[in-house]
């Protein structure tokens, strides 16, 4: 029985780049069988894989939808209304920052009938 000829293998290639550009991924390397397969079985592995970790992926800010506009804050004359939205996900690792979460707009209710002194008093009571 002829002796089995040892496998002739090329050196391992360099490790490939990580399969992702950020976060957790995999990388691989290969080598080639140099001896003819007919000369005997060769059970050596020809590919290896391992985990690789790059800096965390940026996480962008995420917000809820805008609320409905509030009631006008005065019962007569000029005032303002606001609407708000909440931050669902805070930005991390250089993700995009959160835009405004409160918007204000002018509103105008029917004209005030009495003098301005009256309006101030009513505003204080409402608070």
C-alpha positions in Angstrom: 0.0 0.0 0.0 1.6 3.3 -1.0 1.9 5.9 1.7 -0.6 8.7 1.4 1.2 11.8 0.2 0.8 14.7 2.7 -1.4 17.6 1.6 0.4 20.4 -0.2 -1.4 23.6 0.7 -0.8 27.2 -0.2 -0.3 29.7 2.7 -3.4 31.3 4.2 -4.6 34.4 2.3 -4.8 37.7 4.3 -8.1 38.0 6.3 -10.8 39.6 4.2 -12.3 43.0 5.3 -15.0 42.7 7.9 -18.4 42.0 6.2 -19.9 45.2 7.7 -18.8 48.8 7.9 -19.9 49.2 11.5 -20.9 46.9 14.3 -20.5 43.1 14.4 -19.6 41.1 11.2 -17.5 38.2 9.9 -14.2 37.9 8.0 -12.7 35.0 6.1 -9.5 33.7 4.7 -8.7 30.9 2.3 -5.9 28.6 1.1 -5.6 26.4 -1.9 -4.8 22.7 -2.3 -1.6 22.4 -4.3 -1.3 18.6 -4.5 -3.6 16.7 -6.9 -6.6 15.4 -5.1 -6.2 11.9 -6.8 -3.0 11.3 -4.8 -4.9 10.9 -1.5 -7.5 12.4 0.7 -6.9 15.8 2.0 -9.0 16.7 5.0 -7.4 20.0 5.8 -9.8 23.0 6.0 -9.5 25.4 3.1 -11.5 28.3 4.6 -11.7 29.9 8.0 -14.1 32.5 9.3 -14.1 34.5 12.5 -16.1 37.3 14.0 -14.9 40.9 13.7 -16.2 44.0 15.5 -16.0 47.6 14.1 -17.0 50.7 16.0 -20.8 50.9 16.8 -23.1 52.0 14.0 -24.5 55.5 14.4 -28.1 55.6 15.7 -30.2 58.5 14.4 -32.7 60.4 16.5 -36.3 59.1 16.1 -39.4 61.1 17.0 -43.1 60.5 17.5 -45.6 62.2 15.2 -46.6 65.8 16.1 -49.5 66.1 18.6 -52.6 68.1 17.7 -52.3 71.9 18.0 -53.3 73.1 21.5 -56.2 75.5 22.1 -55.3 79.1 21.7 -53.9 80.3 25.0 -56.2 83.4 25.1 -59.9 83.6 25.1 -59.9 86.8 23.0 -57.4 88.7 20.9 -54.0 87.4 19.8 -52.3 84.4 21.4 -50.4 81.3 20.4 -50.9 77.5 20.1 -48.2 74.9 20.5 -47.8 71.3 19.4 -45.2 68.8 20.7 -43.5 65.5 19.8 -41.5 63.1 21.9 -38.1 61.6 21.3 -38.4 57.9 20.8 -34.7 57.1 20.3 -31.9 59.3 21.4 -29.0 59.6 18.9 -25.9 57.6 19.7 -22.4 57.1 18.2 -22.6 60.2 16.0 -26.2 59.6 14.7 -28.2 62.6 13.5 -29.3 65.0 16.3 -32.9 65.5 17.2 -34.7 68.4 15.6 -37.1 70.7 17.5 -39.8 69.0 19.7 -42.0 72.0 20.2 -43.6 74.3 17.6 -45.5 77.5 18.3 -47.8 79.4 16.0 -49.9 82.5 16.3 -53.7 82.4 16.7 -56.3 85.0 17.0 -59.6 84.6 18.7 -62.5 87.2 18.4 -61.7 90.7 19.3 -61.6 91.6 23.0 -64.6 93.8 23.9 -63.3 95.4 27.1 -60.1 97.4 27.8 -56.7 95.7 28.0 -56.8 95.7 31.8 -59.6 93.3 31.8 -57.8 90.8 29.6 -54.8 90.8 31.9 -57.0 90.0 34.9 -58.7 87.2 33.0 -55.4 85.7 31.9 -54.2 85.7 35.6 -57.4 83.8 36.7 -57.0 81.3 33.9 -53.5 80.3 35.0 
